[in-house]
Each structure stands twice: as C-alpha cells, then as structure tokens.
Amino acid sequence: MPELPEVETVRASLARDLVGKKVKSAAVTNGRVVRRHKSAKEFRAALEGHTIKSVERLGKNLVVGLDNASHLVIHLGMSGQLLRAKGPKDPKPKHTHVVFTFTPAGELRYVDPRTFGELYVSTPPSEGEPVEISKFARLSIGGEGLALRKVVPELAHLGLDPLEDQIGWDRLAAVLRSRTTPLKTVLTDQDIIAGIGNIYADEILFASGLRFDRPSDSLSTIEIRRLHRSTIEILNEAIKHGGSTLDDEQFVDPDGKPGGYQAFHQVYNREGLPCFECRTPIERVVFRQRSTFFCPKCQS
Ligand SMILES: [Zn+2]
C-alpha cells in the first residue's frame, strides 16, 4: 500500500504539470471509486471546467485544490496508481477507472486493480460551521496541515502528519504517553499519526532501536527523541528515492517509474537475512494480521 513517501512522490510529480490546467473531463468507468458521491455524474460536474490551483498531501491523501475552493481528494488505497497518458494513442491500462483530460493538454488515468482507493470532491464548510479537528492534529505547532483540515472536513479526523504538521519531539512524547498500546499500532493508526503504514513503521522502529510491541507510554525521553528523529529522517530519505516498490506490489510514479528506496530497507521483507548492524537474522512475526520485521538484538 502506498504510504507517505509514495504519495508524496506522486504529489510532487503532479504538482509540476497540473497546476494552472483546467479539468476538461473526468470520465468514470467504475462508480465504486467515487462511492462517496450520489453518482459519477455528480463527481464529474464538480470537477469539469475548474482550474487546478494546488496539489497537496495530508497523510496518505492527495488533495488537489480547485479555483472554486473545493478539493479533489484521492486516496490510492492498496493498489491505486495515477498514470499520465504518454500521448493521445497511449492505450488505457487494465483497471482504469477514471480518466481526466485537461486544457490545454494532458490526460491522467486512475488505475486500481483492487479498487480499494477512492476519489471525491470535497466542498469547504460554510462560514461558522465548526470542523472537529482531531486532538492529535491540534498538537501541531505549524505547517500547512491544520489549514488543509479546516477546508477539507473529511480529513479533519487525521492525526499528525510527520512532515506536513510541525511536531517537536515533546509533542510526539505527549501522543505516545496518551496511549498504552504497542508502538507500531500508534505509528500506523491514521487518526493518531497520519501517513505511516506497515513498511515505514518497521524501518522507523529499527532505526530507533525500538521493538514494535513496546507499550508506547514506556519510552524514555532519549528513546522518544530517537524515534522522532528517525521518523523524519526515514520518511525524507524515502521521498528522496521516490518511495518503495516491492516485488508483489505495483507502486509507480505518474510516469510509470518505480521507487528506489526498497534497496535501502533494513528490515522490511528481510526475514532470515543478517541484520546490517549486528548480523543477527531478521525475524518476522504476524502482528495485527500484518507481517512485522525486526532485529531481536538491535531493537528492545
Ligand atoms: Zn541487529
């Protein structure tokens, strides 16, 4: 599943060529991906004729700002891809569910074999209408995240985005100490911390020297500072390499290019292979129905 670095890779690529373009058409061939709307027609009408002002991200959501103050929100789910057409004759890939065309030029396809992803147009709340921002997001001390939640109420429940919301280690400490659940659960719960999934949680925890099942309120100040630093560093490093593309998954950027960060994974998908730090074989356990990889010696 695309996580923060993969979604950010897509965002940066789209921002380079979509801003300033007008949506000419938004043709839906599988209504399931626009399921929040009454009909595909409604989704289409909310987009056509509008100019794109911005392409932002919050957690695992892409947020495309339009000239009428509404936003197109795209969540790639398990297997969603946004792919540019290479030319007018470029055949549509299998599982293409939405095709956007733009004025003056350009075509973008939403492709999703498993159809867990979704797209919807969000209208800003009317003046005076309260938006319930999550208590974790309210800990943010800056960044663009809070402003975005106020205009896209569907995203107000999201927890702290480690890159879009500015959080110092002390704010992270407040989050961790409010829970007794295992560390990995806190890191991957989108309503607490938004953007991290199975891969990056394992990599961040390895870099921090922390086990996935440590109760989150059991960390010392030094451990929290280490976790905070590793979170920012790993996510930024993964973005630099265009995200991770695994053998069994299909992540590619809008030009069809896979990510390169999988070559830097320290524990994810490395069961039985020697730890790069201490040579102890990496272990895999099933934790909350998902694989968790860790070094039994380096992480405590
Ligand atoms: Zn080790």
py3Dmol code that shows the C-alpha trace and the ligand (Angstrom):
import py3Dmol

protein = """\
ATOM      1  CA  MET A   1       0.000   0.000   0.000  1.00  0.00           C
ATOM      2  CA  PRO A   2       1.358   3.433  -0.886  1.00  0.00           C
ATOM      3  CA  GLU A   3       2.451   5.260   2.270  1.00  0.00           C
ATOM      4  CA  LEU A   4       3.521   8.858   2.883  1.00  0.00           C
ATOM      5  CA  PRO A   5       6.725   8.743   0.758  1.00  0.00           C
ATOM      6  CA  GLU A   6       4.955   7.161  -2.231  1.00  0.00           C
ATOM      7  CA  VAL A   7       2.006   9.576  -2.056  1.00  0.00           C
ATOM      8  CA  GLU A   8       4.428  12.498  -1.718  1.00  0.00           C
ATOM      9  CA  THR A   9       6.308  11.248  -4.800  1.00  0.00           C
ATOM     10  CA  VAL A  10       3.048  11.262  -6.772  1.00  0.00           C
ATOM     11  CA  ARG A  11       2.120  14.687  -5.376  1.00  0.00           C
ATOM     12  CA  ALA A  12       5.399  16.313  -6.370  1.00  0.00           C
ATOM     13  CA  SER A  13       5.165  14.864  -9.865  1.00  0.00           C
ATOM     14  CA  LEU A  14       1.552  16.019 -10.391  1.00  0.00           C
ATOM     15  CA  ALA A  15       2.238  19.475  -8.927  1.00  0.00           C
ATOM     16  CA  ARG A  16       4.868  20.011 -11.624  1.00  0.00           C
ATOM     17  CA  ASP A  17       2.396  19.811 -14.503  1.00  0.00           C
ATOM     18  CA  LEU A  18      -1.203  20.058 -13.263  1.00  0.00           C
ATOM     19  CA  VAL A  19      -1.215  23.452 -11.547  1.00  0.00           C
ATOM     20  CA  GLY A  20      -2.788  26.040 -13.856  1.00  0.00           C
ATOM     21  CA  LYS A  21      -4.533  23.442 -16.031  1.00  0.00           C
ATOM     22  CA  LYS A  22      -8.280  23.225 -16.409  1.00  0.00           C
ATOM     23  CA  VAL A  23     -10.184  19.955 -15.996  1.00  0.00           C
ATOM     24  CA  LYS A  24     -11.786  19.322 -19.370  1.00  0.00           C
ATOM     25  CA  SER A  25     -13.405  15.995 -18.489  1.00  0.00           C
ATOM     26  CA  ALA A  26     -13.474  13.422 -15.695  1.00  0.00           C
ATOM     27  CA  ALA A  27     -14.868  10.189 -17.113  1.00  0.00           C
ATOM     28  CA  VAL A  28     -15.683   7.470 -14.573  1.00  0.00           C
ATOM     29  CA  THR A  29     -15.968   3.875 -15.769  1.00  0.00           C
ATOM     30  CA  ASN A  30     -16.194   2.245 -12.316  1.00  0.00           C
ATOM     31  CA  GLY A  31     -18.530   4.051  -9.931  1.00  0.00           C
ATOM     32  CA  ARG A  32     -17.066   2.220  -6.924  1.00  0.00           C
ATOM     33  CA  VAL A  33     -14.049   4.568  -6.853  1.00  0.00           C
ATOM     34  CA  VAL A  34     -16.321   7.630  -6.499  1.00  0.00           C
ATOM     35  CA  ARG A  35     -18.609   5.897  -3.981  1.00  0.00           C
ATOM     36  CA  ARG A  36     -18.966   8.961  -1.723  1.00  0.00           C
ATOM     37  CA  HIS A  37     -20.860  10.709  -4.499  1.00  0.00           C
ATOM     38  CA  LYS A  38     -24.506  10.075  -5.386  1.00  0.00           C
ATOM     39  CA  SER A  39     -23.434   9.394  -8.961  1.00  0.00           C
ATOM     40  CA  ALA A  40     -20.450   9.538 -11.285  1.00  0.00           C
ATOM     41  CA  LYS A  41     -22.245  12.443 -12.943  1.00  0.00           C
ATOM     42  CA  GLU A  42     -22.156  14.444  -9.722  1.00  0.00           C
ATOM     43  CA  PHE A  43     -18.405  13.783  -9.333  1.00  0.00           C
ATOM     44  CA  ARG A  44     -17.807  14.807 -12.908  1.00  0.00           C
ATOM     45  CA  ALA A  45     -19.880  18.000 -12.645  1.00  0.00           C
ATOM     46  CA  ALA A  46     -17.947  19.081  -9.543  1.00  0.00           C
ATOM     47  CA  LEU A  47     -14.679  18.995 -11.484  1.00  0.00           C
ATOM     48  CA  GLU A  48     -15.264  19.898 -15.101  1.00  0.00           C
ATOM     49  CA  GLY A  49     -14.386  23.441 -16.093  1.00  0.00           C
ATOM     50  CA  HIS A  50     -12.364  24.120 -12.951  1.00  0.00           C
ATOM     51  CA  THR A  51      -8.728  25.151 -12.885  1.00  0.00           C
ATOM     52  CA  ILE A  52      -6.242  23.389 -10.611  1.00  0.00           C
ATOM     53  CA  LYS A  53      -4.629  25.742  -8.100  1.00  0.00           C
ATOM     54  CA  SER A  54      -2.536  23.378  -5.961  1.00  0.00           C
ATOM     55  CA  VAL A  55      -1.593  19.749  -5.343  1.00  0.00           C
ATOM     56  CA  GLU A  56      -1.057  18.995  -1.664  1.00  0.00           C
ATOM     57  CA  ARG A  57      -0.869  15.936   0.582  1.00  0.00           C
ATOM     58  CA  LEU A  58      -2.053  15.046   4.045  1.00  0.00           C
ATOM     59  CA  GLY A  59      -1.243  11.608   5.426  1.00  0.00           C
ATOM     60  CA  LYS A  60      -1.852   9.192   2.551  1.00  0.00           C
ATOM     61  CA  ASN A  61      -4.285  11.574   0.789  1.00  0.00           C
ATOM     62  CA  LEU A  62      -3.606  13.670  -2.277  1.00  0.00           C
ATOM     63  CA  VAL A  63      -5.502  16.950  -2.133  1.00  0.00           C
ATOM     64  CA  VAL A  64      -5.971  18.851  -5.395  1.00  0.00           C
ATOM     65  CA  GLY A  65      -7.198  22.423  -4.866  1.00  0.00           C
ATOM     66  CA  LEU A  66      -9.631  23.905  -7.405  1.00  0.00           C
ATOM     67  CA  ASP A  67     -10.424  27.519  -8.309  1.00  0.00           C
ATOM     68  CA  ASN A  68     -13.850  27.363  -6.597  1.00  0.00           C
ATOM     69  CA  ALA A  69     -12.285  26.476  -3.173  1.00  0.00           C
ATOM     70  CA  SER A  70     -13.326  22.823  -3.369  1.00  0.00           C
ATOM     71  CA  HIS A  71     -10.776  19.984  -3.366  1.00  0.00           C
ATOM     72  CA  LEU A  72     -10.411  16.733  -5.217  1.00  0.00           C
ATOM     73  CA  VAL A  73      -9.215  14.175  -2.651  1.00  0.00           C
ATOM     74  CA  ILE A  74      -7.542  10.992  -3.899  1.00  0.00           C
ATOM     75  CA  HIS A  75      -6.653   8.032  -1.672  1.00  0.00           C
ATOM     76  CA  LEU A  76      -4.755   5.332  -3.539  1.00  0.00           C
ATOM     77  CA  GLY A  77      -5.928   2.555  -1.207  1.00  0.00           C
ATOM     78  CA  MET A  78      -3.999  -0.707  -1.649  1.00  0.00           C
ATOM     79  CA  SER A  79      -3.104  -0.573  -5.318  1.00  0.00           C
ATOM     80  CA  GLY A  80      -4.175   2.754  -6.848  1.00  0.00           C
ATOM     81  CA  GLN A  81      -1.990   4.439  -9.459  1.00  0.00           C
ATOM     82  CA  LEU A  82      -2.227   7.795 -11.215  1.00  0.00           C
ATOM     83  CA  LEU A  83      -0.647   7.496 -14.643  1.00  0.00           C
ATOM     84  CA  ARG A  84      -0.095  10.135 -17.313  1.00  0.00           C
ATOM     85  CA  ALA A  85      -1.059   9.173 -20.826  1.00  0.00           C
ATOM     86  CA  LYS A  86       2.117   9.190 -22.896  1.00  0.00           C
ATOM     87  CA  GLY A  87       0.216  10.513 -25.922  1.00  0.00           C
ATOM     88  CA  PRO A  88      -3.282  10.584 -27.404  1.00  0.00           C
ATOM     89  CA  LYS A  89      -2.940   6.995 -28.648  1.00  0.00           C
ATOM     90  CA  ASP A  90      -1.475   5.529 -25.444  1.00  0.00           C
ATOM     91  CA  PRO A  91      -3.760   2.533 -24.670  1.00  0.00           C
ATOM     92  CA  LYS A  92      -5.513   2.617 -21.301  1.00  0.00           C
ATOM     93  CA  PRO A  93      -4.128   0.102 -18.788  1.00  0.00           C
ATOM     94  CA  LYS A  94      -6.426  -2.629 -17.467  1.00  0.00           C
ATOM     95  CA  HIS A  95      -8.401  -1.480 -14.378  1.00  0.00           C
ATOM     96  CA  THR A  96      -8.517   2.176 -15.498  1.00  0.00           C
ATOM     97  CA  HIS A  97     -11.497   3.555 -13.548  1.00  0.00           C
ATOM     98  CA  VAL A  98     -11.264   7.316 -14.111  1.00  0.00           C
ATOM     99  CA  VAL A  99      -9.777   9.310 -16.993  1.00  0.00           C
ATOM    100  CA  PHE A 100      -9.087  13.024 -16.547  1.00  0.00           C
ATOM    101  CA  THR A 101      -8.332  15.228 -19.520  1.00  0.00           C
ATOM    102  CA  PHE A 102      -7.019  18.748 -19.206  1.00  0.00           C
ATOM    103  CA  THR A 103      -6.973  22.010 -21.137  1.00  0.00           C
ATOM    104  CA  PRO A 104      -4.670  22.943 -22.797  1.00  0.00           C
ATOM    105  CA  ALA A 105      -3.328  19.372 -22.853  1.00  0.00           C
ATOM    106  CA  GLY A 106      -2.746  16.206 -20.891  1.00  0.00           C
ATOM    107  CA  GLU A 107      -4.523  13.086 -19.711  1.00  0.00           C
ATOM    108  CA  LEU A 108      -4.278  11.328 -16.360  1.00  0.00           C
ATOM    109  CA  ARG A 109      -5.674   7.876 -15.578  1.00  0.00           C
ATOM    110  CA  TYR A 110      -6.667   6.454 -12.210  1.00  0.00           C
ATOM    111  CA  VAL A 111      -5.872   2.732 -12.288  1.00  0.00           C
ATOM    112  CA  ASP A 112      -6.674   0.426  -9.371  1.00  0.00           C
ATOM    113  CA  PRO A 113      -6.812  -3.402  -9.692  1.00  0.00           C
ATOM    114  CA  ARG A 114      -8.186  -3.950  -6.178  1.00  0.00           C
ATOM    115  CA  THR A 115     -10.460  -0.874  -6.174  1.00  0.00           C
ATOM    116  CA  PHE A 116      -9.899  -0.019  -2.501  1.00  0.00           C
ATOM    117  CA  GLY A 117      -8.836   3.506  -3.420  1.00  0.00           C
ATOM    118  CA  GLU A 118     -11.279   6.372  -3.813  1.00  0.00           C
ATOM    119  CA  LEU A 119     -11.719   9.842  -5.251  1.00  0.00           C
ATOM    120  CA  TYR A 120     -14.145  12.528  -4.135  1.00  0.00           C
ATOM    121  CA  VAL A 121     -14.682  16.250  -4.374  1.00  0.00           C
ATOM    122  CA  SER A 122     -14.900  17.985  -1.018  1.00  0.00           C
ATOM    123  CA  THR A 123     -16.608  21.346  -0.623  1.00  0.00           C
ATOM    124  CA  PRO A 124     -15.398  23.629   2.170  1.00  0.00           C
ATOM    125  CA  PRO A 125     -17.687  24.033   5.204  1.00  0.00           C
ATOM    126  CA  SER A 126     -19.889  27.103   5.135  1.00  0.00           C
ATOM    127  CA  GLU A 127     -18.868  30.012   7.300  1.00  0.00           C
ATOM    128  CA  GLY A 128     -19.447  29.404  11.007  1.00  0.00           C
ATOM    129  CA  GLU A 129     -19.828  25.660  10.510  1.00  0.00           C
ATOM    130  CA  PRO A 130     -17.492  24.014  13.033  1.00  0.00           C
ATOM    131  CA  VAL A 131     -14.879  21.497  11.907  1.00  0.00           C
ATOM    132  CA  GLU A 132     -13.853  18.943  14.516  1.00  0.00           C
ATOM    133  CA  ILE A 133     -10.048  18.735  14.181  1.00  0.00           C
ATOM    134  CA  SER A 134      -8.527  15.656  15.831  1.00  0.00           C
ATOM    135  CA  LYS A 135      -6.943  16.297  19.215  1.00  0.00           C
ATOM    136  CA  PHE A 136      -3.643  14.931  17.935  1.00  0.00           C
ATOM    137  CA  ALA A 137      -3.584  17.258  14.917  1.00  0.00           C
ATOM    138  CA  ARG A 138      -4.246  20.150  17.282  1.00  0.00           C
ATOM    139  CA  LEU A 139      -0.807  19.484  18.819  1.00  0.00           C
ATOM    140  CA  SER A 140       0.773  20.731  15.573  1.00  0.00           C
ATOM    141  CA  ILE A 141       2.856  23.863  16.031  1.00  0.00           C
ATOM    142  CA  GLY A 142       2.929  24.910  12.364  1.00  0.00           C
ATOM    143  CA  GLY A 143       2.931  23.752   8.781  1.00  0.00           C
ATOM    144  CA  GLU A 144       0.109  23.557   6.255  1.00  0.00           C
ATOM    145  CA  GLY A 145      -1.773  20.622   7.754  1.00  0.00           C
ATOM    146  CA  LEU A 146      -4.191  22.489  10.026  1.00  0.00           C
ATOM    147  CA  ALA A 147      -5.312  24.914   7.299  1.00  0.00           C
ATOM    148  CA  LEU A 148      -5.966  21.973   4.974  1.00  0.00           C
ATOM    149  CA  ARG A 149      -8.085  20.127   7.566  1.00  0.00           C
ATOM    150  CA  LYS A 150     -10.219  23.248   8.034  1.00  0.00           C
ATOM    151  CA  VAL A 151     -11.149  23.405   4.349  1.00  0.00           C
ATOM    152  CA  VAL A 152     -11.387  19.628   3.784  1.00  0.00           C
ATOM    153  CA  PRO A 153     -13.540  18.412   6.710  1.00  0.00           C
ATOM    154  CA  GLU A 154     -13.257  14.774   5.560  1.00  0.00           C
ATOM    155  CA  LEU A 155      -9.581  14.918   6.593  1.00  0.00           C
ATOM    156  CA  ALA A 156     -10.095  16.648   9.958  1.00  0.00           C
ATOM    157  CA  HIS A 157     -10.002  13.306  11.811  1.00  0.00           C
ATOM    158  CA  LEU A 158      -6.440  12.603  10.660  1.00  0.00           C
ATOM    159  CA  GLY A 159      -3.720  12.554  13.277  1.00  0.00           C
ATOM    160  CA  LEU A 160      -0.375  14.322  12.978  1.00  0.00           C
ATOM    161  CA  ASP A 161       1.341  14.198   9.611  1.00  0.00           C
ATOM    162  CA  PRO A 162       5.055  13.885  10.464  1.00  0.00           C
ATOM    163  CA  LEU A 163       6.100  16.187   7.611  1.00  0.00           C
ATOM    164  CA  GLU A 164       3.096  18.470   6.927  1.00  0.00           C
ATOM    165  CA  ASP A 165       2.453  19.230  10.590  1.00  0.00           C
ATOM    166  CA  GLN A 166       5.377  20.523  12.539  1.00  0.00           C
ATOM    167  CA  ILE A 167       5.863  18.440  15.653  1.00  0.00           C
ATOM    168  CA  GLY A 168       8.731  18.613  18.051  1.00  0.00           C
ATOM    169  CA  TRP A 169       9.792  15.513  19.970  1.00  0.00           C
ATOM    170  CA  ASP A 170       7.916  16.862  23.005  1.00  0.00           C
ATOM    171  CA  ARG A 171       4.609  16.811  21.057  1.00  0.00           C
ATOM    172  CA  LEU A 172       5.351  13.277  19.939  1.00  0.00           C
ATOM    173  CA  ALA A 173       6.001  12.441  23.608  1.00  0.00           C
ATOM    174  CA  ALA A 174       2.525  13.724  24.515  1.00  0.00           C
ATOM    175  CA  VAL A 175       0.993  11.499  21.823  1.00  0.00           C
ATOM    176  CA  LEU A 176       2.921   8.390  22.913  1.00  0.00           C
ATOM    177  CA  ARG A 177       2.218   8.894  26.599  1.00  0.00           C
ATOM    178  CA  SER A 178      -1.517   9.164  25.965  1.00  0.00           C
ATOM    179  CA  ARG A 179      -1.568   5.510  24.867  1.00  0.00           C
ATOM    180  CA  THR A 180      -0.586   2.167  26.362  1.00  0.00           C
ATOM    181  CA  THR A 181      -0.888   0.296  23.055  1.00  0.00           C
ATOM    182  CA  PRO A 182       2.102  -1.189  21.181  1.00  0.00           C
ATOM    183  CA  LEU A 183       4.316   1.350  19.462  1.00  0.00           C
ATOM    184  CA  LYS A 184       3.634   0.041  15.949  1.00  0.00           C
ATOM    185  CA  THR A 185      -0.123   0.376  16.473  1.00  0.00           C
ATOM    186  CA  VAL A 186       0.292   4.031  17.440  1.00  0.00           C
ATOM    187  CA  LEU A 187       2.602   4.759  14.495  1.00  0.00           C
ATOM    188  CA  THR A 188       0.229   3.218  11.947  1.00  0.00           C
ATOM    189  CA  ASP A 189      -3.116   4.450  13.328  1.00  0.00           C
ATOM    190  CA  GLN A 190      -4.046   7.201  10.838  1.00  0.00           C
ATOM    191  CA  ASP A 191      -6.129   9.001  13.456  1.00  0.00           C
ATOM    192  CA  ILE A 192      -3.025   9.360  15.666  1.00  0.00           C
ATOM    193  CA  ILE A 193      -0.158   9.693  13.181  1.00  0.00           C
ATOM    194  CA  ALA A 194      -1.100  10.064   9.511  1.00  0.00           C
ATOM    195  CA  GLY A 195       0.932   8.676   6.621  1.00  0.00           C
ATOM    196  CA  ILE A 196       2.898   5.751   8.078  1.00  0.00           C
ATOM    197  CA  GLY A 197       1.987   2.166   7.181  1.00  0.00           C
ATOM    198  CA  ASN A 198       3.496  -1.284   7.566  1.00  0.00           C
ATOM    199  CA  ILE A 199       6.786  -0.757   5.716  1.00  0.00           C
ATOM    200  CA  TYR A 200       7.881   2.577   7.138  1.00  0.00           C
ATOM    201  CA  ALA A 201       6.769   1.704  10.677  1.00  0.00           C
ATOM    202  CA  ASP A 202       9.178  -1.269  10.643  1.00  0.00           C
ATOM    203  CA  GLU A 203      12.003   0.803   9.166  1.00  0.00           C
ATOM    204  CA  ILE A 204      11.470   3.696  11.599  1.00  0.00           C
ATOM    205  CA  LEU A 205      11.352   1.341  14.599  1.00  0.00           C
ATOM    206  CA  PHE A 206      14.572  -0.383  13.513  1.00  0.00           C
ATOM    207  CA  ALA A 207      16.323   2.978  13.051  1.00  0.00           C
ATOM    208  CA  SER A 208      15.121   3.947  16.536  1.00  0.00           C
ATOM    209  CA  GLY A 209      16.267   0.676  18.147  1.00  0.00           C
ATOM    210  CA  LEU A 210      12.738   0.073  19.423  1.00  0.00           C
ATOM    211  CA  ARG A 211      10.614  -3.074  19.305  1.00  0.00           C
ATOM    212  CA  PHE A 212       7.179  -2.874  17.643  1.00  0.00           C
ATOM    213  CA  ASP A 213       5.412  -4.226  20.743  1.00  0.00           C
ATOM    214  CA  ARG A 214       6.791  -1.814  23.332  1.00  0.00           C
ATOM    215  CA  PRO A 215       3.896  -0.088  25.096  1.00  0.00           C
ATOM    216  CA  SER A 216       4.004   3.439  23.711  1.00  0.00           C
ATOM    217  CA  ASP A 217       3.972   5.028  27.170  1.00  0.00           C
ATOM    218  CA  SER A 218       7.064   3.073  28.262  1.00  0.00           C
ATOM    219  CA  LEU A 219       9.611   5.078  26.250  1.00  0.00           C
ATOM    220  CA  SER A 220      12.274   7.193  27.915  1.00  0.00           C
ATOM    221  CA  THR A 221      12.880  10.769  26.766  1.00  0.00           C
ATOM    222  CA  ILE A 222      16.000   9.670  24.881  1.00  0.00           C
ATOM    223  CA  GLU A 223      14.026   6.934  23.110  1.00  0.00           C
ATOM    224  CA  ILE A 224      11.283   9.371  22.108  1.00  0.00           C
ATOM    225  CA  ARG A 225      13.841  11.817  20.698  1.00  0.00           C
ATOM    226  CA  ARG A 226      15.400   8.966  18.721  1.00  0.00           C
ATOM    227  CA  LEU A 227      12.003   7.875  17.397  1.00  0.00           C
ATOM    228  CA  HIS A 228      11.151  11.454  16.416  1.00  0.00           C
ATOM    229  CA  ARG A 229      14.433  11.942  14.562  1.00  0.00           C
ATOM    230  CA  SER A 230      14.225   8.566  12.789  1.00  0.00           C
ATOM    231  CA  THR A 231      10.637   9.210  11.671  1.00  0.00           C
ATOM    232  CA  ILE A 232      11.541  12.475   9.938  1.00  0.00           C
ATOM    233  CA  GLU A 233      14.806  11.104   8.525  1.00  0.00           C
ATOM    234  CA  ILE A 234      13.428   7.831   7.121  1.00  0.00           C
ATOM    235  CA  LEU A 235      10.391   9.486   5.502  1.00  0.00           C
ATOM    236  CA  ASN A 236      12.519  12.224   3.904  1.00  0.00           C
ATOM    237  CA  GLU A 237      15.114   9.733   2.719  1.00  0.00           C
ATOM    238  CA  ALA A 238      12.396   7.525   1.180  1.00  0.00           C
ATOM    239  CA  ILE A 239      10.913  10.560  -0.629  1.00  0.00           C
ATOM    240  CA  LYS A 240      14.374  11.367  -1.995  1.00  0.00           C
ATOM    241  CA  HIS A 241      14.449   7.897  -3.582  1.00  0.00           C
ATOM    242  CA  GLY A 242      10.899   8.124  -4.968  1.00  0.00           C
ATOM    243  CA  GLY A 243       9.344   5.744  -2.395  1.00  0.00           C
ATOM    244  CA  SER A 244       9.458   1.933  -2.235  1.00  0.00           C
ATOM    245  CA  THR A 245       8.338  -0.514  -4.920  1.00  0.00           C
ATOM    246  CA  LEU A 246       8.087  -4.137  -3.761  1.00  0.00           C
ATOM    247  CA  ASP A 247       8.035  -7.265  -5.895  1.00  0.00           C
ATOM    248  CA  ASP A 248       4.416  -8.073  -5.052  1.00  0.00           C
ATOM    249  CA  GLU A 249       3.098  -4.514  -5.243  1.00  0.00           C
ATOM    250  CA  GLN A 250       2.765  -2.077  -8.037  1.00  0.00           C
ATOM    251  CA  PHE A 251       3.835   1.345  -6.881  1.00  0.00           C
ATOM    252  CA  VAL A 252       4.996   3.590  -9.719  1.00  0.00           C
ATOM    253  CA  ASP A 253       5.012   7.360 -10.117  1.00  0.00           C
ATOM    254  CA  PRO A 254       2.766   9.094 -12.728  1.00  0.00           C
ATOM    255  CA  ASP A 255       5.410   8.461 -15.401  1.00  0.00           C
ATOM    256  CA  GLY A 256       5.424   4.723 -14.614  1.00  0.00           C
ATOM    257  CA  LYS A 257       8.760   4.821 -12.820  1.00  0.00           C
ATOM    258  CA  PRO A 258       9.194   2.583  -9.734  1.00  0.00           C
ATOM    259  CA  GLY A 259      10.662   3.883  -6.484  1.00  0.00           C
ATOM    260  CA  GLY A 260      14.179   3.071  -5.306  1.00  0.00           C
ATOM    261  CA  TYR A 261      14.011   3.084  -1.523  1.00  0.00           C
ATOM    262  CA  GLN A 262      13.412  -0.681  -1.249  1.00  0.00           C
ATOM    263  CA  ALA A 263      17.168  -1.083  -1.804  1.00  0.00           C
ATOM    264  CA  PHE A 264      17.705   0.750   1.487  1.00  0.00           C
ATOM    265  CA  HIS A 265      15.246  -1.221   3.621  1.00  0.00           C
ATOM    266  CA  GLN A 266      16.994  -2.505   6.732  1.00  0.00           C
ATOM    267  CA  VAL A 267      14.374  -4.961   7.994  1.00  0.00           C
ATOM    268  CA  TYR A 268      11.240  -4.940   5.834  1.00  0.00           C
ATOM    269  CA  ASN A 269      10.949  -8.172   3.800  1.00  0.00           C
ATOM    270  CA  ARG A 270      14.341  -9.391   5.113  1.00  0.00           C
ATOM    271  CA  GLU A 271      13.241 -12.354   7.247  1.00  0.00           C
ATOM    272  CA  GLY A 272      16.188 -14.670   8.000  1.00  0.00           C
ATOM    273  CA  LEU A 273      18.751 -12.350   6.410  1.00  0.00           C
ATOM    274  CA  PRO A 274      21.519 -10.952   8.614  1.00  0.00           C
ATOM    275  CA  CYS A 275      20.918  -7.576  10.271  1.00  0.00           C
ATOM    276  CA  PHE A 276      23.119  -4.934   8.626  1.00  0.00           C
ATOM    277  CA  GLU A 277      24.177  -3.738  12.085  1.00  0.00           C
ATOM    278  CA  CYS A 278      24.796  -6.934  14.067  1.00  0.00           C
ATOM    279  CA  ARG A 279      24.425  -9.936  11.670  1.00  0.00           C
ATOM    280  CA  THR A 280      21.608 -11.461  13.777  1.00  0.00           C
ATOM    281  CA  PRO A 281      18.905 -12.910  11.449  1.00  0.00           C
ATOM    282  CA  ILE A 282      15.955 -10.540  10.993  1.00  0.00           C
ATOM    283  CA  GLU A 283      12.752 -12.002  12.434  1.00  0.00           C
ATOM    284  CA  ARG A 284       9.224 -11.837  11.068  1.00  0.00           C
ATOM    285  CA  VAL A 285       6.120 -12.106  13.223  1.00  0.00           C
ATOM    286  CA  VAL A 286       2.468 -11.625  12.366  1.00  0.00           C
ATOM    287  CA  PHE A 287       1.246  -8.641  14.348  1.00  0.00           C
ATOM    288  CA  ARG A 288      -2.373  -7.473  13.901  1.00  0.00           C
ATOM    289  CA  GLN A 289      -2.704  -9.580  10.720  1.00  0.00           C
ATOM    290  CA  ARG A 290       0.315  -7.954   9.077  1.00  0.00           C
ATOM    291  CA  SER A 291       3.962  -9.009   8.835  1.00  0.00           C
ATOM    292  CA  THR A 292       6.328  -7.208  11.159  1.00  0.00           C
ATOM    293  CA  PHE A 293      10.100  -7.407  10.619  1.00  0.00           C
ATOM    294  CA  PHE A 294      12.633  -6.563  13.295  1.00  0.00           C
ATOM    295  CA  CYS A 295      16.106  -7.338  14.653  1.00  0.00           C
ATOM    296  CA  PRO A 296      15.795  -9.115  18.016  1.00  0.00           C
ATOM    297  CA  LYS A 297      19.192  -7.792  19.102  1.00  0.00           C
ATOM    298  CA  CYS A 298      19.191  -4.165  17.902  1.00  0.00           C
ATOM    299  CA  GLN A 299      15.606  -3.425  18.949  1.00  0.00           C
ATOM    300  CA  SER A 300      14.453  -3.511  22.552  1.00  0.00           C
TER     301      SER A 300
END
"""
ligand_1 = """\
1
ZN
Zn 20.711 -6.102 14.579
"""
view = py3Dmol.view(width=600, height=400)
view.addModel(protein, "pdb")
view.setStyle({"model": 0}, {"cartoon": {"style": "trace"}})
view.addModel(ligand_1, "xyz")
view.setStyle({"model": 1}, {"stick": {}})
view.zoomTo()
view.show()
